[in-house]
């Protein structure tokens, strides 16, 4: 069975000092680099928002980061401006090996956010990753990166629903843990059949 490593959003804005820093986010870099040679394919995802993206609190007067609003596709956390296309914050962490087989950019549509590596937050608009993996004959995915409770969580659940065998390496992930989001994410991943290791 062909096995791919999916490296989720290890970008400067999600690391200490970044606009939406995940605690100890940079601690995942060395473990991820070390495991890359063990896989048949390495795919990296990159949050890639246009300026003024609809998921930014700054786009909604009277709101603050981490407020929840209802969008056409459902509830949406409002975030600080982050990972704006072409900015240093959107770049991969400088120590991360970025010489994988494929880079998938997500969140580039101004009116919809994208946590998952597979679908936008409407759970319908695909990123193209599913087709790529199937055309390569890849059936088993190991996911690592940032953040455990958002982009890793949604990517892992979507992959399991699509029929992939999915493992999340928690030692190479870090979480935001917003109002219990980590516990909820771990439960949702287990329920979807994802292996947590």
N, C-alpha and C positions, 0 to 999 in steps of 0.2 A: 504494500500500500504506500502510495506516495504521500509524503508528510511535509507540510509547509509551516513555517514560523510566520505568524502575523504580528508585526510590531506596530502597536497602536499609538500614534500621536506623541512620540517622544520629541517634543518641540520646546524651544526656549521659553515660550510663554507659559508652559505647564510645569516648568522647573523653577527652583528657588530663584527669586528675583524677577520672575516673569509676571505678566499681567494677570494670569489666572493660575498662580503657582499651586501645584499639588505638593503637600508636605513630603519632603524627601524625594521629590520626583526624579532628581538626577541620580538617585541611588540605583535606578534600574539599568542605567546605561552599561556598566561593565558586565553585569550578568547576561544582558541581552547580547552584547558583542561576543561573549564567550560561547554562547550556545548556537550562534548562527551557523558555524560549520557542520553542525550535527543534522541539518535539515536539507531536504531535496530542493526546496525553494524558500526564498525569504521575500515577503511582501511587507512594505511599510505603508502606513496610512499617514496622511498629513491633513490636519484641519486647515482650511484654506478659504477664509471668509473675505468677501469684499468689504470695503469700508462702509459703515452704516448698516451692517447686516441686521436683519429683523430680530435676531436672538440677543442683540446687545441692549443692555438697559439704556444706554445713551440714545437709542433710537426711539424710546418711548418716554416722552416728558412726564415727569411726576412719578417715575419708578426708580428703583434702586437695584443694583446688582443683587442677585439671588431672589428677587421677587418672582412670583409665578403669575403668568398671564395665560389667557386662552387664545390660541391661534386657530386658524382654519383647520389645522390638522390635529389639534388637541392641546393639552397643557404644555407650557414651555417655561423652563427656568430662564430668567434674564441674566446674562453674564456680563462681566466687565468686557470692554472691547479686547479682543485677543486674536492671535493668529491671522492678522490682516495680511492679505496676499502681498508678497514681495517685501514684507518687513522683517527685521531681524527676529522678532518674536515668533514668526511663522516658520523660521528655519529649524531644521533638526538640531538637537543638542550637538555641539561641536565635537564631542567625543563619540557620538553614535556612528557606527558604520552604516552608511547609507548606500552601499553598493549592492543592494538586493536585486531581485529579478524584476520587481515592479513597485512603483509608487502610486498609490491611489489617493487622489485629493478629494476631499469631501467638504460639504458645507459651503460650496461656492455659489449656490443659488441664493440670491439675496433674501427671498421671502420664506425660506424653510431651513431649519437647522438639520444637522446630520450627525448623530452620535455613532450610529452603526457603520461599520466598514462595508455593509451590504446594501442598506437602504437609507434613504432620507427619513426624517422623523414622521413622515406620513405613512411609513411602513409599506409603501407601494413603489416609490420611485427608486429604481436600482442604481447602484454605483458602477456596475459592470464586473465587480469582483467575482461574483458567483460564476458567471460565464467563463472568466479567465481560469479559475481553478478547475472547472469541469473540463475545459479544453486541454489543460495540462494533465488531466487524470489524477488530480489531487483529491484525496478523500479524508485525510486526517489533518486537523489544524491544531497547532499550539499557539495560544494567544498570550501576549505580554504587553506591558506598556502602561499608558495613562488614559484615563483614570479608571481604576478597577470598577467603580460604581457607576460610571457613565459610559464612556465609549468602549471600554473592554467588555463590560456587562452586555450592552446592546448588541455588540458584534458577536459575542459568544452565543447569545440566545438566538439571534437570527441565523447564525451558521448551523446550530443544532436543528432549528426548524427546517432548514434547507436540506438536512440529511447528512451533514458532515459529522464526523467523529471529532469532538472538540474537547481540548484540555486547556485550562487556564492555569498558568504557572504563577501563583500568588506571590512567590518570592521575587518575581521580576515585574511586579505591578505595584502601584501605590494608589491610594484612594483620596478623594476629596472629603467624603463622609459628611454630606450636607443633610442635617436633620434625619439621621438614621439611614441614609441612602446606601451605605456599605452593607449593612445587615440585610436590607431588602434585596440588594443586588446579588449577594451570595445565595440567598434563598431562591431567587428567580432563576439563577444559573443552574443550581442543583435540580430544581423542578423541571427545567428544560432538558436535563440529561447531560449537562456539561460536567466533566470531571475537573474538580478543583485539586490542585496538587501544590 
